[in-house]
């Protein structure tokens, strides 16, 4: 006998997982007909939509569920090491699920873990969730009494505890640093706008230019898809960066919103015979092991991933252990720090 | 009400988790007195030692549990990406637990996940488990009917499906490559012997020397603790490598059993004014993103982590879906490949 899940109901009735989930909580976004069909099916096969509330009543698992978009970015692994540290100190286990940047996988993973395995979530939402702007699985979980702490990619639309980086300020400081080193034609390599942190860092870049009276040049703003874990994408990334540098030889500074973009930019610039930092100065975001071992060493905005993880774990465990106190939600901003290496001076 | 776990019984009775686990299956390694005490306690509080068997009877979760020693090594993240790929294709979810190289955390994580959350395990054992040689949590899980696929750090003592790298052969080929490039004084930077893959790669190194009639020099065999995720350890690592190079200036080749050791060796050698590859040629193991971005690019033995993960997931799902067929256990060896970059020629 297989357990009935949202996914199976969706497959059986040939609708999306999101539709099933919404229909089960009687959302008026779903037609009455579909809602009735889905609820009848769920009832027939004894599916319990309120399994979170049920499982919460019965026991504490002393386990935290962590959902991250991907495991290849060094940033997420450092956040996890921070979560693990605090969880161990306070007597909790940690289990991790990956959304692979997919909305559907995020929903499925949350359903699976919320079903009695964990006491609460620490999560960073997937690209697709941000793109679709469908947050019902998050609000529903919180509504049923299971706390969520969001980190990094936090959503203003969801009310919960959050740990975020001062992305705008971190990017602003980085670009001001490039300007103070004499750069006048500073390119930005960033993600598409629907990725919240990419947009915030782009805003910081624009602010720094504005307050330094440097006019924005759209030709040197490169917005890429944030898929660094696929070989084809890495090749495309390198091609687009090369293109940017060849078409705009006046570029004398590059601000990249992550480590991979920054290193690819250095590599492509070097291939074109440019000296770093003499001809082009480069600053990245995220202080990972790549930045340290790069040649020249990469100046970066450090996000303090470990501290983000530690703070998120403290917030979640505090809320779990004080469940009868109606503490207001907090948003904790972890300051960034500019770590200067050889790519800028 | 909190669920009773091995950990809580251990805390309550002031014994180790391993003792509790062994006592509950009536192991004669534990004194009769202690066994009786633990079993009485478990009975009193209604602890079910055979929860795996019970949960297996009741349902399939369509979820695979993955336990890895740590998340900072790029190798483990690539294995996970392979597991995720095949699991998604075949309709399974994946949840991940970290042992942080600790035996106790490995046991706790396995207990937590086996308790109804998953159908089977894919795992690489912790350093401490290898050191203690205590495998009862693995054999017990298999005995209760939940399949395990071990990868990378596989144990001959545990009968199950395994996916391993040809560590000996990979190391042998790497060292023969250094010799073919003219190196005569080849150092190895490896782990302590209880880490199985470190020992196997050291064996490959010794084989290559022997068949080339180069006598082993113990002074240039450096065995380190494999804790790359701690800053203090990184510093110690660099100090020990520097020491090795200063005391043995005749070293003209270095074979390192992982990427971090190899990059640290290059860095320290460069600091001492050595040119790579002219003065010292370096080969690492694991073809991660670090090797690609290093300067010079690092020649490495690629372990094909993604393929290891894919194969492990196929083996586990095949076994789960053919439970009535008594298939013999398989050990699949994934071939390594030498990827030559600028650190050797």
Interface residues (C-beta under 8 A of the other chain):
Chain A: X1 X2 X3 X5 X58 X59 X60 X61 X62 X63 X71 X72 X77 X80 X81 X84 X88 X93 X94 X95 X96 X97 X98 X100 X105 X108 X109 X112 X113 X116 X117 X229 X263 X267 X289 X290 X293 X294 X295
Chain B: X1 X2 X3 X5 X58 X59 X60 X61 X62 X63 X71 X72 X77 X80 X81 X84 X88 X93 X94 X95 X96 X97 X98 X100 X105 X108 X109 X112 X113 X116 X117 X229 X263 X267 X289 X290 X293 X294 X295
